[in-house]
Amino acid sequence: MTKVLASNNNPINVDEHSEQVDANAGIIYMLIASFCFALTGACTRILRNDIGPIELVLFRNLVGIPFIIYALYRIPAVQKGGKIALLIFRGVIGTIALYAFFYSISKIGLAVAITYQQSYPVFLAIMSIFAFGEKLEPKEWLAVLVGFAGICMIFFPQISVSSLSLKSNTIGFSNAVLTGSAYLSIRGLRDYYDTKVIVFSFMAAGIVLPVISMVIGHFFYNPDFDFIIEKWVWPQWRDLGWVLLLGIAALFGQIYLTKAFSHQKTGIIAAVGYSNIVFSILFGILLSDPIPSLITWLGILFVIICGLIIAFKKKPPLLPKT
């Protein structure tokens, strides 16, 4: 076993030291990624009165897609292919999940919107039973029940105010289901397509679908369907910096998420990823979002506990890439 002498002449295992450094790097990278994703949400929250959520989805992907194209140019994809319909589905369902995510941030605030999104392991675990025949252990069923209880604690108190609140929270809740579906599709694609191609399909759909939504919205706008149809609004000069920061934060979040998974065990990274909720709560407070009620705090805690239990299963689900 390889050893070196430290300054106090005590032997140190080089391999163990390298593994520890590598593990620490993975945790730091995940914290950076979580901060970037929370910052993406904060930018959406700041821009909500000037630019619609669908237009922000467009800008998010316009900033990021040149980097994916460059990455594919530098290192061409090596893949089997053959699942084009599933690849398109991943792009479409992921983009619709972004619609719901950005919409819910603009209507119900950062903390609740991101907690809804982070509850996706509940639905991914259940959908995996039907899609891949996976069997959940008793503790994983407990996690599903805890997570669902947490969602209810957040959802039902929120909808007691108005029908608009019911609509916003329902869309926020649907984001978890859509995100789970999107990452379930990745599990079906990863043996057939290069990761960069899967990301490209998501970003390409994230450009095409918003353009379609806004073209339709130009001719047939209806405020009841503002979560899926929207009018184009020219950004004001004061907004351009925030729009650029939104796209860059999302891009760097993706980069550091990838780095994190290459330096640490998936379960640990998935657990650290729940710091996204903490960062989002802090950003929400800074941006004058209402402080969550006690029952909402308890619901957030339940969702985090659910995610931690599922994160440390043998084959934990992937983290959402916002």
C-alpha positions, 0 to 999 in steps of 0.5 A: 500500500502506498504511503508517504510521511507527513510533517509529524512523521506519521504515515498517511495512506495516499489512496485514502487521502486522495479518495477523501479529497475527491469526496470533498470536491464532489460535495463542494461541486454539488453545493455550487450546483445547488446555489446556481440552480437556486440563483436561477430561480431567484432571477426568475422571481426578480423578472416575473413582473417584466418577462413571462415564465415561458419567455424565460424558458426560451432565454435559459436555453438560448444561453446554454445551447451554444455550449452544448453544440461546442461540446459536441463539436469538440468531442462527437457523440458516441452512441447506439441511438435507436430511441428517437421517440423517447429522446423527443419525449425527454425534450418535450416533457422536460421543457413542460416541466420547466414551464411549470417550474418557472410559472410556479416561482413567479406565482407562489415564491421560491421556497414552495416552488422548489420544494414541489420540484424536489419532491419528484423522487416520490413520483419517480419511485412509483413510476419506476415500479411500472416502467422498470418493474422495480420493487421498493423496500419497506423503508422506500415505501415509508419514504414515499408516504412521508414525501406525499404527506409533506406535499399535502402539508404544503399544498392544502394550506396554500390553496385555501386562499383563492382559485388563483392560488389553487391553479398556481399550486396545482401547476407547481405540484405537477412540476414534480410529476413532470420532472419525475417523468423526464428523469425516468426517460433519461434512465431509458435513454442513457444506454443508447445516447451520449449525455450531451445529446440528451441534454441537447434534445432538452435544450432544443425543445426548450427553444422550439416549444416556447417559440410555438407557445408565444406564436400561438399566444400572439394570435389566441392569447387567453389568460386562463392558459397563461401557463402554456401560452404567452405573448412575447414581451421585449425585455427592457434594458434593465432586465438583460443582466438578470436574463443573462445571469439566469442562463449562466447560472443554469449552465454552471449549475449543470456543469457543476452537477456533472462534476459532482457526480464524477467525484462522489457517490450518487446517494451522497450527491443527491442528499447534498442536492437538497441544499437547493431548498435551503438556498432558495428559502434564503433567496426568497427571504431576501426577495420579500417572499412570505415566510413559510408557515409552520405547517409548510416548514414541516412539509418541507422537512418531510420532503427532504427526509423522503429525498434522503431516504430514496437517495441512499437506495442502491440505485438512487434517482437522478437529480433535477437539472433546472 
